[in-house]
Amino acid sequence: MPEDYDRKQTLVNAERYITPDLKEQEAKILGAEERMQDMEYDLFCEVRDQVAEHAETLMSTAAALATLDVVGCLAEVAIEFDYTRPEVDGGDVIEIASGRHPVVERAGSGEAFVPNDTLADCNGHQMQIVTGPNMSGKSTYLRQVALISLMAQMGSFVPARSAHIGVVDRIFTRVGASDDLATGRSTFMVEMNETANIMNNATDRSLVILDEIGRGTSTFDGVSIAWAVAEHLVTQIGAKTLFATHYHHLNELEQLFDEVQNLKIIVREEGDDIVFLRKIEPGGTQRSYGIQVARLAGLPPAVVERAKEVLHTLEREDLGTHVGPSQGAAAKVAPSVQLHLFDAAPHPAVEQLKELDIESMTPLQALQLLAELKRKAEE
């Protein structure tokens, strides 16, 4: 072997050698990663020291660029999508003309976005009960009011023809359906937690968006909770509230409170089909067109037809009767759960009571009269 070859290792049938040049290269390679990390850390420290010397200038420059970025983006969006400058003050009025949802209108669904007006205040328009079919635009309407209010208060132009926004302290929402099973909270429990947060923290300067309440329990329980929440918001809290619901019984709140107004989504019926016009107008509705929406979703025709049969029976309030055979079996329908809280049939005794001047009677006379009316009613 050459004289400059150094034996490194003896194997069974071979010898391994290394030269001084290879040994030097080996040392460089094995130590390269460590030296690289040392060099990188030295460079990092050098850059860090230089940045620290100019920290104040860099921070102020970053803040200025961030402000320019936000303002520039808002200005660009306002010009491109025809936003308008809102009037913002400390009043309690939210008045929007031809308001639009800034996200939905850009979604590119192929359907022209239909704008809607909004008037909310702490007097005759404190709570608006919004009814209408699924997919008709109730949720979009509620959320666009909240988004326009938020955009106006942050200093942005808004998607509307005009807007007068009274500053709100907080925007509360109870929207969507989700569960938290990992911590033992069902969908209904999550919904109730969100509702409780609103009830405990909202003020008369808040904006409350309620997109359904009470869906995850029985009809009676759900209606009762929704009714009580609505009453509390009107009588105790006084917050401006938009309440979308399929509990049409809540439309009766308009008869009890001057602060409540009913709104509905206009729908055009064409035979068994429905066309969503996406337009809000005053008034309530007594239909949700759930079966039509189910058919649009692809529910089997036999199921849709059976649902219509059951619906007709429930609407006739034919309590406990048979709907008719369904695939060879007799289906018994539970009693109708439709509530009519204020439209009970007039009773002669009640009508007679309304005509009496009770205040002018003595307590004894009033008791005698009530006993007589009770006797007549039992007869």
Secondary structure, DSSP 8 states (H G I E B T S, - for coil): --TT-EEEEE-SS-EEEE-HHHHHHHHHHHHHHHHHHHHHHHHHHHHHHHHHHTHHHHHHHHHHHHHHHHHHHHHHHHHHTT-B--EEESSS-EEEEEE--TTGGGS--SS----EEEEE-SSTTSEEEEE--TTSSHHHHHHHHHHHHHHHHTT--BSSSEEEEE--S-EEEE-S---BGGGTB-HHHHHHHHHHHHHHH--TT-EEEEE--STTS-HHHHHHHHHHHHHHIIIII--EEEEE-S-GGGGGHHHH-TTEEEEEEEEEEETTEEEEEEEEEES--S---HHHHHHHHT--HHHHHHHHHHHHHHHTT-TT-EEEEETTEEEE--------SS-----HHHHHHHHS-GGGS-HHHHHHHHHHHHHHHH-
